[in-house]
Amino acid sequence: MKAVILDAASLGPDIDLAPIRDRVEVLEAYPQSTTAQSVERLAGAQVAIVNKVVLDAPTLEALPELKLICVLATGTNNIDMATAEHLGIAVRNVTAYGTASVAQHTLMLMLALANRLPLYQHDVAAGRWGESAFFCLMDHGTLQLEGKHLVVVGQGVLGSKVAQLAEAFGMGVSFAARPGNEAGDRRRGLTELAPEADVISLHCPLTEATRHLVDATLLATMKPGALLVNCARGGIIDEVAALEALRQGRLGGLGVDVLPVEPPRDGHPLLDALAEPLNLIVTPHSAWITPEARQRVVTLTAENLRTWQTS
């Protein structure tokens, strides 16, 4: 059996591919590939292993020997799933590989925003501490998380882990109803919970029901000092509306690890706003990148290969 990894560099240079290599007779690994290169590189392979390379209908139709696609991520939106099913190509993804890593990153954003870290770092860099009449700066009121209300959208493994960590800080946690299914859910919807929230953290997929879930209308109902954290998918919040609320003091802090287009080669308003004195943090989709999480992607992919081979 021949397997080809099309974008091995997306896992990082420090990851051991041995668990995958041990499951196949031949493994070819390319650091990066385009969709156009995929047909040639996958020729003769039974297994394609991809992270973000798009495998569209024409590509899949040109690969008669392909039997399995292993996605090195949870999302499969880069695969033409309908065509894969029509051609009898199995698709396997990985889940819950980065729970600890992403939850840790989420709490990092939450803590940094609560303590107004971007604002105080800006002040210190500008020399304002040295100019202070007192021993400290206290121009930006901070938020003590103990006793505050965290609203989590997404009660999966990751959302539940974030809730567990928040509870360790003494926060009360509510899970919002599944967006789009509020009527059939015993939990309260985000629209109802938002006015009570001190922090909202998003851990749901991007769907038609969640696109711009946090929009200008919802932002207008939130407490002026509330924090908003998105470590899920870009586009779940209306980033432009959230930035405007932050600038106007109607939002206490904004932390995102994701943008609608990644990488943002054409820029984004949030990136431009980083030069402003705002309680704003943008990280480069790095919540998942601990070595442990990336190695687990490989381990889970090898397990997907094993179960497919024995099914």
C-alpha positions, 0 to 999 in steps of 0.5 A: 500500500502506498500513501502520500502526505501532501502537506507534511510541513503543516505538522511542523518539523519536529513531528515523528511520522513513524506511526503512519509509516509503520502502517503502509508499505510506501510513504511519500511526504511532500512539505507542501502541495497545491491542488494542481500538483495533487494528481501527479503526486497521488498517482498510484497511491491508495491513501492520500493524507492531507491537512488543508490541500483542497481535493476537488472533484476533478482531482478525485476523478483523476485518481482511480486507485485512491481508496482513502483520504486521511485528513490531518484535522477535524474539518473536511471542508477541503475535500469534495465529500460528495464526489468522494462518496460517489467514487467509493473513497473513504474519508477519515478525519481526527478529532479531540487531538488538541483539546488540552492545547486549545483549551490552554490557549483559550484561557490564555486569551481570557486571562490576558484580556481580563488583565488588559495585558495588551493595553498595559504592554502598550503603556509600558512600551511607551514609557508611561510606567516610568512617568507615573506619579505612583508605583503602578499604573491602573488606568485600565480596569481589570476583570477578576474572573472569580465569580464571573459568568462564562458563556460557552458556545459548544459543549463538546470535548473542547468546550467542556474542557474550557469550562473545567479550567474556568471553574478552577478560577471560580467562574460560573459556566453556562453552555448555550443551546446549539445555534439553529436548534434553540427550540429543541434544546433545553439550554438557553440560547446565546441571545438570552445568555449574552446580556448576562455574560462576562465572557463568551467563548466560542467552540462550535463549527462554522455553519450557516447557523453559526456564521456571524452568530455574534453580530452587531445586534448581539454585541449591542446586548452584551455588558460593556466590559464583557470579553469575547474569545474565538478559538473556533472558526473565523466568521462565527463573529462579525469581526468588523462589528466586534472591532467597532464595539471594542473601539467604542468601549461597548466591548471590554476585550476581543481575542481571536485565534482564527480569521475568515481567510487564513493565512490573511494574505490580503490583510484584515481589519483586526490586524490593522487595529493591532497598532491601536491602543485596544484590548485586542489579541490576534494569534495566528491559528496557533492554539492547536500547535503544542508538540503533544497535540501535533504528534497526536494528530499523527497517532490518530491518523495511524489509528484511522489507517489501521481501522480502515485496513481491518474493516 
